[in-house]
Amino acid sequence: MKATLIHGARDIRIEEVAEPEILHETDAIVRVAAACVCGSDLWPYRGIAPTTEPHRIGHEFVGIVEEVGSAVANVRLGDFVIAPFYFCDNTCINCRNGVSTSCLNGGWWGADDRNGQFVDGAQGERVRVPLADGTLVATPAVPDAALIPHLLTLADVMGTGHHAAVSAGVTRGSTVAVVGDGAVGLCAVLAAHRLGASHIVAMSRHADRQAIAREFGATDIVEERGDKGIARVKELFDGIGADFVLECVGTKESMDQAIRSTRPGGMVGYVGVPAGGPELPIRTLFNNNVGVRGGVAPVRGYVEELLPEVLSGALAPGRVFDLEWPLSKVADAYAAMDERRATKVLLRP
């Protein structure tokens, strides 16, 4: 089959690889219907996270179950399934505590499982899914093509934006600022709106992303950054800042922007994958009673909550996909996102 490998900075290739096989009775084989490029994939693409040897890449996909191991009970052949950006048993103590990203038996796409056996990356034609019963969520029926982009966001970006809002504690009638206008930041706007925030600021410099942010519920746009951006956010919120700020980038500058845009006693929810040395200024947090909570989003725990609203059309997070290409053009997809010619690219094998 064909799959995506990264060989180094700005070196993405489609290559022939071995077809996945059932290795354990808890495995499933899923034929990928759609995958995508994530903003976090750009860290190795740009060389910020070094690539020491060629390896498979991609961690978001939906598809059709083609084969299951003898112990798999929750999904069946022919099911359309959503796969979170990691695999998990959904039964261990960490999963039960709501942190399935720390599953004692789980792991990551494109790496070895706990048995030392390789698990496919998502940007390919098929994937071996370990712990299929805990990992995969089946939809009631096979969706039409138009619904697939919205369902694909539940594998990562919609759940991650939701995690930012939940971690911060967004409440009905509250004020929110979102730092970052990538797919996760835009989904964080949508999540804050869904939770009832009355005033939502999207920090964005790009007209196309500003339009999506407003569609998702943003009431204001702030284009400034640094001290000017912080001053503008405070101006919009009684001179003190937002109740909740959602950090969706992962750099030192974005974290500083988020913390200093939060009112005294407020909370930052952060989900940006750390790159570029983000830091926590303890004295600033202490002096202003600002809290910080978040981390890698346990999106598997959010799928069942968000899925009915996506199926009904009440949530349409798939709007973040503004470009769609076949898997054969995956190198172009990375370049488009790296050069900000696309917010998020959907890939159909």
C-alpha positions as CSV (number, residue, x, y, z in Angstrom):
1,M,0.0,0.0,0.0
2,K,1.0,3.7,-0.2
3,A,1.8,5.7,2.9
4,T,3.5,9.0,3.8
5,L,7.0,9.1,5.2
6,I,9.0,12.1,6.4
7,H,12.7,12.0,5.5
8,G,13.8,15.3,6.9
9,A,12.9,19.0,6.9
10,R,10.5,19.7,4.1
11,D,11.0,16.3,2.7
12,I,7.7,14.4,2.6
13,R,7.3,11.4,0.3
14,I,4.7,8.8,-0.7
15,E,6.2,5.3,-0.7
16,E,5.1,1.7,-1.0
17,V,5.0,0.0,2.4
18,A,3.8,-3.4,3.7
19,E,0.1,-3.9,4.1
20,P,-0.9,-4.0,7.8
21,E,-2.0,-7.3,9.3
22,I,-3.9,-8.4,12.4
23,L,-1.2,-9.1,15.0
24,H,-3.3,-9.4,18.1
25,E,-6.8,-10.5,18.8
26,T,-7.7,-6.9,19.9
27,D,-6.5,-5.3,16.6
28,A,-8.6,-4.0,13.7
29,I,-7.6,-3.1,10.1
30,V,-9.1,0.2,8.9
31,R,-9.2,1.4,5.3
32,V,-8.6,5.1,5.5
33,A,-11.4,7.2,4.0
34,A,-9.9,10.5,4.9
35,A,-6.8,11.8,6.8
36,C,-5.2,15.2,7.1
37,V,-2.2,17.3,7.9
38,C,-2.0,18.7,11.4
39,G,-0.3,21.9,12.6
40,S,1.8,19.8,14.9
41,D,3.1,17.9,11.8
42,L,4.7,21.1,10.7
43,W,7.2,21.0,13.6
44,P,9.2,18.1,12.1
45,Y,8.4,19.4,8.6
46,R,10.1,22.7,9.5
47,G,13.0,20.9,11.2
48,I,12.0,22.3,14.6
49,A,11.6,18.7,15.8
50,P,14.5,16.9,14.1
51,T,14.0,13.8,12.0
52,T,16.9,11.4,12.5
53,E,15.6,8.7,10.1
54,P,12.7,8.3,7.6
55,H,9.5,7.4,9.4
56,R,5.7,7.2,8.9
57,I,3.7,10.3,9.8
58,G,0.1,11.4,10.4
59,H,-2.3,10.9,13.3
60,E,-5.8,11.8,12.2
61,F,-8.1,9.5,10.2
62,V,-11.5,8.1,9.7
63,G,-12.3,5.0,7.7
64,I,-14.0,1.7,7.2
65,V,-13.3,-1.4,9.3
66,E,-12.0,-4.2,6.9
67,E,-10.8,-6.8,9.4
68,V,-11.1,-7.4,13.1
69,G,-9.3,-9.7,15.6
70,S,-11.2,-12.4,17.4
71,A,-11.6,-10.4,20.6
72,V,-13.0,-7.2,19.1
73,A,-16.6,-6.7,20.0
74,N,-17.4,-3.0,19.7
75,V,-16.8,-2.5,16.0
76,R,-17.7,-4.7,13.1
77,L,-16.7,-5.2,9.5
78,G,-18.0,-2.4,7.4
79,D,-18.4,0.1,10.3
80,F,-17.3,3.7,9.6
81,V,-15.1,4.7,12.5
82,I,-13.4,7.7,14.0
83,A,-9.9,7.2,15.3
84,P,-8.5,9.6,17.9
85,F,-4.9,10.8,17.3
86,Y,-3.6,8.0,19.6
87,F,-4.8,4.5,20.6
88,C,-6.0,3.5,24.0
89,D,-7.8,0.7,25.8
90,N,-10.3,3.2,27.3
91,T,-10.5,1.0,30.5
92,C,-7.2,1.5,32.4
93,I,-7.1,3.8,35.5
94,N,-5.8,6.8,33.5
95,C,-8.5,6.4,30.9
96,R,-11.2,6.1,33.6
97,N,-9.7,9.3,35.1
98,G,-10.3,11.1,31.8
99,V,-6.7,11.1,30.6
100,S,-6.8,8.5,27.9
101,T,-3.7,10.1,26.3
102,S,-1.8,8.6,29.2
103,C,-3.3,5.1,28.7
104,L,-1.2,2.5,30.4
105,N,-1.5,0.3,27.3
106,G,-1.8,2.9,24.6
107,G,0.5,4.6,22.2
108,W,0.8,6.7,19.0
109,W,0.3,6.2,15.3
110,G,3.5,5.7,13.3
111,A,5.4,4.2,16.3
112,D,5.7,0.9,18.0
113,D,3.0,-0.4,20.4
114,R,3.7,-1.7,23.9
115,N,4.6,-5.1,22.3
116,G,7.3,-3.5,20.2
117,Q,5.3,-4.0,17.0
118,F,4.9,-1.2,14.5
119,V,1.6,0.7,14.2
120,D,0.9,2.5,10.9
121,G,0.7,6.3,10.5
122,A,-2.6,7.8,9.5
123,Q,-1.5,9.4,6.2
124,G,-1.7,6.1,4.3
125,E,-4.2,3.7,2.8
126,R,-4.7,1.4,5.7
127,V,-3.9,1.3,9.4
128,R,-3.6,-1.4,12.0
129,V,-5.5,-0.2,15.0
130,P,-4.4,-1.8,18.3
131,L,-7.0,-1.9,21.2
132,A,-9.7,-1.4,18.6
133,D,-12.6,-1.6,21.1
134,G,-11.2,1.2,23.2
135,T,-9.8,3.3,20.4
136,L,-12.4,3.4,17.7
137,V,-15.8,5.0,17.7
138,A,-18.3,3.8,15.1
139,T,-20.9,6.1,13.6
140,P,-24.5,4.8,13.3
141,A,-24.2,4.5,9.6
142,V,-21.6,5.1,6.8
143,P,-21.8,8.9,6.3
144,D,-22.0,10.7,2.9
145,A,-18.9,12.3,1.6
146,A,-19.9,15.8,2.7
147,L,-20.1,14.8,6.4
148,I,-16.6,13.2,6.5
149,P,-14.6,16.4,7.0
150,H,-16.7,17.2,10.1
151,L,-16.3,13.8,11.5
152,L,-12.5,13.8,10.9
153,T,-12.2,16.9,13.2
154,L,-13.2,14.7,16.1
155,A,-10.0,12.7,15.6
156,D,-8.1,15.8,16.9
157,V,-8.7,19.4,16.2
158,M,-12.4,19.8,17.4
159,G,-11.7,17.7,20.5
160,T,-8.5,19.6,21.1
161,G,-10.2,23.0,20.8
162,H,-12.9,21.7,23.1
163,H,-10.2,20.5,25.6
164,A,-8.8,24.1,25.7
165,A,-12.3,25.4,26.6
166,V,-13.0,22.7,29.1
167,S,-9.6,23.1,30.7
168,A,-10.0,26.8,31.1
169,G,-13.5,26.3,32.5
170,V,-15.5,28.3,30.0
171,T,-18.9,29.0,31.3
172,R,-22.2,30.5,29.9
173,G,-22.0,34.3,29.7
174,S,-18.2,34.4,30.1
175,T,-15.6,36.3,28.1
176,V,-13.0,34.4,26.1
177,A,-9.9,35.2,24.0
178,V,-8.4,32.6,21.7
179,V,-4.7,32.8,20.8
180,G,-4.0,31.0,17.5
181,D,-6.1,30.9,14.3
182,G,-5.1,27.5,13.0
183,A,-7.6,24.7,12.9
184,V,-7.3,24.1,16.7
185,G,-7.7,27.8,17.5
186,L,-10.8,28.0,15.2
187,C,-12.3,24.9,16.8
188,A,-11.6,26.5,20.3
189,V,-13.7,29.5,19.2
190,L,-16.5,27.0,18.2
191,A,-16.1,25.2,21.5
192,A,-16.3,28.4,23.5
193,H,-19.4,29.4,21.6
194,R,-21.0,25.9,22.2
195,L,-20.3,26.3,25.9
196,G,-22.2,29.6,26.0
197,A,-19.4,32.3,26.1
198,S,-21.0,35.6,25.4
199,H,-18.0,37.5,24.1
200,I,-15.3,35.7,22.1
201,V,-12.2,37.3,20.7
202,A,-10.2,35.5,18.0
203,M,-6.6,36.7,17.6
204,S,-6.0,36.4,13.8
205,R,-4.3,38.3,11.1
206,H,-5.7,36.3,8.1
207,A,-9.0,37.4,6.5
208,D,-10.0,33.8,5.5
209,R,-9.5,32.5,9.0
210,Q,-11.2,35.6,10.5
211,A,-14.2,34.7,8.4
212,I,-14.3,31.2,9.8
213,A,-13.8,32.4,13.3
214,R,-16.8,34.8,13.0
215,E,-18.9,31.9,11.5
216,F,-17.9,29.8,14.6
217,G,-19.0,32.5,17.0
218,A,-16.2,35.1,17.4
219,T,-17.6,38.5,18.3
220,D,-14.4,40.4,17.8
221,I,-11.1,40.0,15.9
222,V,-7.7,41.2,17.3
223,E,-4.9,41.4,14.7
224,E,-2.2,42.9,17.0
225,R,0.4,40.8,18.8
226,G,2.6,41.3,21.8
227,D,2.0,44.3,24.0
228,K,-0.4,45.9,21.5
229,G,-2.4,42.8,21.2
230,I,-2.7,42.4,25.0
231,A,-3.7,46.0,25.3
232,R,-6.4,45.5,22.7
233,V,-7.8,42.5,24.4
234,K,-7.9,44.3,27.7
235,E,-9.6,47.2,26.1
236,L,-12.4,44.9,24.9
237,F,-12.8,43.4,28.4
238,D,-13.2,46.3,30.9
239,G,-9.5,47.1,30.8
240,I,-8.5,43.9,32.8
241,G,-8.6,41.0,30.2
242,A,-10.7,38.0,29.4
243,D,-12.2,35.5,31.9
244,F,-10.7,32.7,30.0
245,V,-7.9,32.6,27.4
246,L,-7.4,29.6,25.1
247,E,-3.8,29.0,24.0
248,C,-3.7,27.0,20.8
249,V,-0.2,27.5,19.3
250,G,2.6,26.3,21.6
251,T,5.3,28.9,21.4
252,K,6.9,31.1,24.0
253,E,5.2,34.2,22.5
254,S,1.7,32.6,22.3
255,M,1.8,31.5,26.0
256,D,3.0,35.0,27.0
257,Q,0.1,36.5,25.0
258,A,-2.4,34.2,26.6
259,I,-1.3,34.7,30.2
260,R,-1.1,38.5,30.0
261,S,-4.4,38.7,28.2
262,T,-6.2,36.9,31.2
263,R,-7.9,39.0,33.8
264,P,-6.8,38.6,37.5
265,G,-8.4,35.4,38.8
266,G,-8.9,34.1,35.3
267,M,-7.7,30.9,33.7
268,V,-5.7,29.9,30.6
269,G,-6.5,26.6,28.9
270,Y,-3.5,25.5,26.8
271,V,-3.4,22.9,24.1
272,G,-0.7,24.1,21.7
273,V,2.0,21.5,21.2
274,P,5.1,23.1,22.9
275,A,7.7,24.3,20.5
276,G,10.0,27.3,20.7
277,G,10.4,27.2,24.5
278,P,7.1,28.2,26.1
279,E,7.5,29.2,29.7
280,L,5.4,29.8,32.8
281,P,6.1,33.1,34.6
282,I,5.3,32.0,38.1
283,R,5.5,35.5,39.6
284,T,3.0,36.9,37.1
285,L,0.7,34.0,37.7
286,F,1.0,34.3,41.4
287,N,0.5,38.1,41.5
288,N,-2.6,37.9,39.4
289,N,-4.1,34.7,40.6
290,V,-4.1,33.4,37.0
291,G,-4.4,29.6,36.6
292,V,-3.0,27.5,33.8
293,R,-4.5,24.1,32.9
294,G,-4.4,21.9,29.8
295,G,-2.1,19.7,27.9
296,V,-2.3,17.0,25.3
297,A,-6.1,16.6,24.7
298,P,-7.7,13.3,25.6
299,V,-10.0,13.6,22.6
300,R,-11.2,9.9,22.8
301,G,-13.2,11.0,25.9
302,Y,-15.0,13.8,23.9
303,V,-16.1,11.9,20.8
304,E,-19.4,10.6,22.1
305,E,-20.3,14.0,23.5
306,L,-19.6,15.9,20.3
307,L,-20.6,13.3,17.7
308,P,-24.4,13.7,17.9
309,E,-24.1,17.4,17.3
310,V,-21.8,16.8,14.3
311,L,-24.2,14.2,12.9
312,S,-27.2,16.6,13.3
313,G,-25.4,19.5,11.7
314,A,-25.5,21.6,14.9
315,L,-21.7,21.6,14.8
316,A,-19.8,22.0,11.6
317,P,-16.2,22.0,12.5
318,G,-15.1,20.6,9.1
319,R,-15.2,24.2,7.8
320,V,-11.5,24.3,9.0
321,F,-10.6,22.2,5.9
322,D,-10.2,24.7,3.1
323,L,-8.2,22.5,0.8
324,E,-8.7,18.9,-0.2
325,W,-6.2,16.7,-2.2
326,P,-5.6,13.1,-2.9
327,L,-3.0,11.4,-0.8
328,S,-0.6,11.4,-3.7
329,K,-0.3,15.2,-3.3
330,V,0.6,15.0,0.5
331,A,3.9,16.9,-0.1
332,D,2.0,19.7,-1.6
333,A,-0.4,19.6,1.3
334,Y,2.4,20.1,3.8
335,A,3.8,23.0,1.8
336,A,0.4,24.7,1.5
337,M,0.0,24.6,5.3
338,D,3.6,25.6,6.0
339,E,3.2,28.6,3.7
340,R,-0.2,29.5,5.2
341,R,-2.0,29.0,1.8
342,A,-4.3,26.6,3.7
343,T,-5.7,26.4,7.2
344,K,-6.0,22.6,7.1
345,V,-5.7,20.1,4.3
346,L,-7.9,17.0,4.0
347,L,-6.4,14.0,2.2
348,R,-8.4,11.2,0.5
349,P,-6.4,8.1,-0.3
